[in-house]
Amino acid sequence: MANLFSIFEPSSSIFNLSINWMSTLLGLMFIPYLYWASPSRWSLLWSKIIQTLHKEFKALLAQSHVGTSMLFVSLFSLIVFNNFLGLLPYVFTSSSHMVMTLSLSLPLWITLMIFGWLNHTQHMFAHLVPQGTPFVLMPFMVLIETISNVIRPGTLAVRLAANMIAGHLLLTLLGNTGPSLSLSILSILVFSQILLLILESAVAIIQSYVFAVLSTLYTSEIN
Protein backbone atom coordinates (compact mmCIF):
# COMPACT_ATOMS: atom_id res chain seq x y z
CA MET A 1 0.00 0.00 0.00
CA ALA A 2 2.95 2.32 0.67
CA ASN A 3 4.18 1.81 -2.90
CA LEU A 4 0.71 2.55 -4.22
CA PHE A 5 0.52 5.97 -2.58
CA SER A 6 4.15 6.78 -3.30
CA ILE A 7 3.07 8.36 -6.61
CA PHE A 8 1.65 11.25 -4.58
CA GLU A 9 4.78 11.79 -2.50
CA PRO A 10 7.43 14.35 -3.45
CA SER A 11 10.99 13.08 -3.37
CA SER A 12 12.68 12.99 0.03
CA SER A 13 15.56 14.94 -1.46
CA ILE A 14 15.32 18.67 -0.72
CA PHE A 15 16.35 19.61 -4.26
CA ASN A 16 13.84 17.29 -5.93
CA LEU A 17 11.18 18.34 -3.44
CA SER A 18 11.62 21.97 -4.46
CA ILE A 19 11.51 21.11 -8.16
CA ASN A 20 8.32 19.07 -7.70
CA TRP A 21 6.44 21.87 -5.96
CA MET A 22 7.81 24.46 -8.39
CA SER A 23 6.11 22.54 -11.20
CA THR A 24 2.85 24.05 -9.91
CA LEU A 25 3.89 27.42 -11.32
CA LEU A 26 5.00 26.20 -14.75
CA GLY A 27 1.73 27.43 -16.21
CA LEU A 28 2.84 30.99 -15.52
CA MET A 29 5.59 30.46 -18.09
CA PHE A 30 3.71 28.51 -20.75
CA ILE A 31 0.26 30.13 -20.76
CA PRO A 32 1.50 33.69 -21.60
CA TYR A 33 3.37 32.18 -24.56
CA LEU A 34 -0.03 31.48 -26.17
CA TYR A 35 -0.68 35.21 -26.41
CA TRP A 36 2.76 36.29 -27.62
CA ALA A 37 3.32 33.52 -30.15
CA SER A 38 1.77 33.44 -33.61
CA PRO A 39 -1.90 32.41 -33.57
CA SER A 40 -2.54 28.67 -33.61
CA ARG A 41 -5.52 26.43 -33.03
CA TRP A 42 -4.47 25.89 -29.41
CA SER A 43 -4.09 29.58 -28.66
CA LEU A 44 -7.43 30.33 -30.30
CA LEU A 45 -9.08 27.50 -28.36
CA TRP A 46 -7.62 28.74 -25.07
CA SER A 47 -8.72 32.32 -25.80
CA LYS A 48 -12.25 31.07 -26.53
CA ILE A 49 -12.32 29.16 -23.24
CA ILE A 50 -11.11 32.21 -21.32
CA GLN A 51 -13.71 34.48 -22.92
CA THR A 52 -16.53 32.00 -22.23
CA LEU A 53 -15.54 31.56 -18.59
CA HIS A 54 -15.16 35.32 -18.16
CA LYS A 55 -18.71 35.93 -19.41
CA GLU A 56 -20.15 33.17 -17.24
CA PHE A 57 -18.36 34.22 -14.07
CA LYS A 58 -19.28 37.87 -14.65
CA ALA A 59 -22.93 36.85 -14.96
CA LEU A 60 -22.74 34.86 -11.72
CA LEU A 61 -21.20 37.81 -9.92
CA ALA A 62 -23.96 40.09 -11.27
CA GLN A 63 -21.51 42.89 -11.87
CA SER A 64 -19.42 44.24 -14.72
CA HIS A 65 -16.13 44.42 -12.85
CA VAL A 66 -13.57 42.68 -15.03
CA GLY A 67 -10.91 42.03 -12.40
CA THR A 68 -13.16 39.96 -10.12
CA SER A 69 -14.23 37.50 -12.79
CA MET A 70 -10.70 37.23 -14.20
CA LEU A 71 -9.49 36.23 -10.75
CA PHE A 72 -11.56 33.05 -10.96
CA VAL A 73 -10.58 32.50 -14.60
CA SER A 74 -6.95 32.56 -13.45
CA LEU A 75 -7.82 30.15 -10.64
CA PHE A 76 -9.39 27.78 -13.17
CA SER A 77 -6.32 28.05 -15.40
CA LEU A 78 -3.93 27.20 -12.57
CA ILE A 79 -5.93 24.18 -11.40
CA VAL A 80 -6.62 22.73 -14.86
CA PHE A 81 -2.95 23.04 -15.81
CA ASN A 82 -1.81 21.17 -12.69
CA ASN A 83 -4.50 18.52 -13.14
CA PHE A 84 -3.34 17.80 -16.68
CA LEU A 85 0.30 17.97 -15.62
CA GLY A 86 -0.36 15.17 -13.15
CA LEU A 87 -1.62 12.91 -15.96
CA LEU A 88 1.83 12.83 -17.55
CA PRO A 89 4.10 9.90 -16.60
CA TYR A 90 6.53 10.48 -13.73
CA VAL A 91 5.18 13.98 -13.05
CA PHE A 92 4.27 15.14 -9.56
CA THR A 93 0.54 15.82 -9.05
CA SER A 94 0.33 18.86 -6.78
CA SER A 95 -3.47 19.19 -7.05
CA SER A 96 -3.88 15.83 -5.30
CA HIS A 97 -2.42 17.25 -2.08
CA MET A 98 -4.54 18.97 0.55
CA VAL A 99 -1.75 21.43 1.21
CA MET A 100 -2.16 22.66 -2.37
CA THR A 101 -5.96 22.66 -2.61
CA LEU A 102 -6.43 24.12 0.86
CA SER A 103 -3.90 26.84 0.04
CA LEU A 104 -6.21 27.88 -2.80
CA SER A 105 -9.55 27.69 -0.99
CA LEU A 106 -8.74 28.83 2.56
CA PRO A 107 -7.18 32.27 1.82
CA LEU A 108 -9.99 33.00 -0.63
CA TRP A 109 -12.65 32.09 1.94
CA ILE A 110 -10.98 34.09 4.72
CA THR A 111 -10.73 37.12 2.43
CA LEU A 112 -14.41 36.87 1.51
CA MET A 113 -15.45 36.55 5.16
CA ILE A 114 -13.41 39.56 6.26
CA PHE A 115 -14.68 41.66 3.37
CA GLY A 116 -18.30 40.58 3.89
CA TRP A 117 -18.46 41.12 7.65
CA LEU A 118 -16.71 44.50 7.44
CA ASN A 119 -18.62 45.94 4.48
CA HIS A 120 -21.93 44.03 4.36
CA THR A 121 -22.56 43.13 8.00
CA GLN A 122 -26.37 43.25 7.84
CA HIS A 123 -26.41 41.16 4.67
CA MET A 124 -24.14 38.56 6.30
CA PHE A 125 -26.43 38.32 9.33
CA ALA A 126 -29.51 38.11 7.11
CA HIS A 127 -27.90 35.33 5.06
CA LEU A 128 -27.75 33.14 8.19
CA VAL A 129 -31.56 32.92 8.29
CA PRO A 130 -33.31 32.08 4.99
CA GLN A 131 -36.42 34.06 4.21
CA GLY A 132 -39.63 32.47 5.52
CA THR A 133 -37.94 30.47 8.30
CA PRO A 134 -40.28 29.97 11.32
CA PHE A 135 -39.21 31.80 14.47
CA VAL A 136 -38.75 28.54 16.39
CA LEU A 137 -36.28 27.19 13.83
CA MET A 138 -34.21 30.37 13.52
CA PRO A 139 -31.55 29.39 16.12
CA PHE A 140 -31.09 26.02 14.43
CA MET A 141 -30.88 27.60 10.97
CA VAL A 142 -28.21 30.02 12.20
CA LEU A 143 -26.19 27.09 13.54
CA ILE A 144 -26.62 25.06 10.34
CA GLU A 145 -25.76 27.99 8.07
CA THR A 146 -22.71 28.84 10.18
CA ILE A 147 -21.40 25.27 10.01
CA SER A 148 -22.11 25.14 6.28
CA ASN A 149 -20.18 28.36 5.79
CA VAL A 150 -17.22 27.30 7.92
CA ILE A 151 -16.67 23.97 6.12
CA ARG A 152 -16.76 25.52 2.63
CA PRO A 153 -12.97 25.78 2.16
CA GLY A 154 -12.57 22.21 3.40
CA THR A 155 -15.17 20.82 1.01
CA LEU A 156 -13.59 22.66 -1.92
CA ALA A 157 -10.15 21.31 -1.04
CA VAL A 158 -11.28 17.73 -0.33
CA ARG A 159 -13.42 17.51 -3.49
CA LEU A 160 -10.54 18.45 -5.76
CA ALA A 161 -7.88 16.36 -4.02
CA ALA A 162 -10.09 13.27 -3.66
CA ASN A 163 -11.07 13.22 -7.33
CA MET A 164 -7.44 13.54 -8.42
CA ILE A 165 -6.31 10.81 -6.04
CA ALA A 166 -9.07 8.36 -7.04
CA GLY A 167 -8.29 8.42 -10.76
CA HIS A 168 -4.52 8.22 -10.29
CA LEU A 169 -4.87 5.27 -7.90
CA LEU A 170 -7.01 3.38 -10.41
CA LEU A 171 -4.50 4.03 -13.20
CA THR A 172 -1.67 2.85 -10.94
CA LEU A 173 -3.54 -0.32 -9.92
CA LEU A 174 -4.20 -1.25 -13.53
CA GLY A 175 -0.62 -0.48 -14.50
CA ASN A 176 0.86 -2.62 -11.72
CA THR A 177 -1.11 -5.69 -12.84
CA GLY A 178 0.19 -5.47 -16.42
CA PRO A 179 3.47 -7.48 -16.11
CA SER A 180 1.67 -10.52 -14.67
CA LEU A 181 -0.94 -10.80 -17.44
CA SER A 182 -0.92 -12.65 -20.72
CA LEU A 183 -0.59 -10.80 -24.03
CA SER A 184 -4.29 -11.04 -24.93
CA ILE A 185 -5.45 -9.74 -21.55
CA LEU A 186 -2.72 -7.10 -21.61
CA SER A 187 -4.16 -5.59 -24.80
CA ILE A 188 -7.54 -5.28 -23.08
CA LEU A 189 -5.83 -3.66 -20.10
CA VAL A 190 -4.06 -1.12 -22.31
CA PHE A 191 -7.35 -0.23 -24.01
CA SER A 192 -9.01 0.15 -20.59
CA GLN A 193 -6.23 2.45 -19.43
CA ILE A 194 -6.62 4.61 -22.52
CA LEU A 195 -10.34 4.98 -21.81
CA LEU A 196 -9.62 5.71 -18.17
CA LEU A 197 -7.05 8.32 -19.16
CA ILE A 198 -9.64 10.04 -21.34
CA LEU A 199 -12.06 9.96 -18.41
CA GLU A 200 -9.40 11.43 -16.13
CA SER A 201 -8.82 14.23 -18.63
CA ALA A 202 -12.53 15.07 -18.44
CA VAL A 203 -12.40 14.92 -14.63
CA ALA A 204 -9.42 17.29 -14.63
CA ILE A 205 -11.43 19.88 -16.55
CA ILE A 206 -14.68 19.34 -14.64
CA GLN A 207 -13.10 19.58 -11.19
CA SER A 208 -11.26 22.77 -12.16
CA TYR A 209 -14.53 24.24 -13.41
CA VAL A 210 -16.44 23.17 -10.30
CA PHE A 211 -13.81 24.69 -8.00
CA ALA A 212 -13.89 28.00 -9.88
CA VAL A 213 -17.70 28.13 -10.16
CA LEU A 214 -18.28 27.40 -6.47
CA SER A 215 -15.73 30.03 -5.52
CA THR A 216 -17.57 32.49 -7.77
CA LEU A 217 -20.93 31.61 -6.19
CA TYR A 218 -19.52 32.09 -2.69
CA THR A 219 -18.24 35.50 -3.76
CA SER A 220 -21.61 36.47 -5.24
CA GLU A 221 -23.27 35.75 -1.89
CA ILE A 222 -21.02 38.32 -0.25
CA ASN A 223 -21.84 40.98 -2.83
Salt bridges, closest charged atoms under 4 A:
GLU221 OE1 - HIS127 NE2 3.33
GLU221 OE1 - ARG152 NH1 2.94
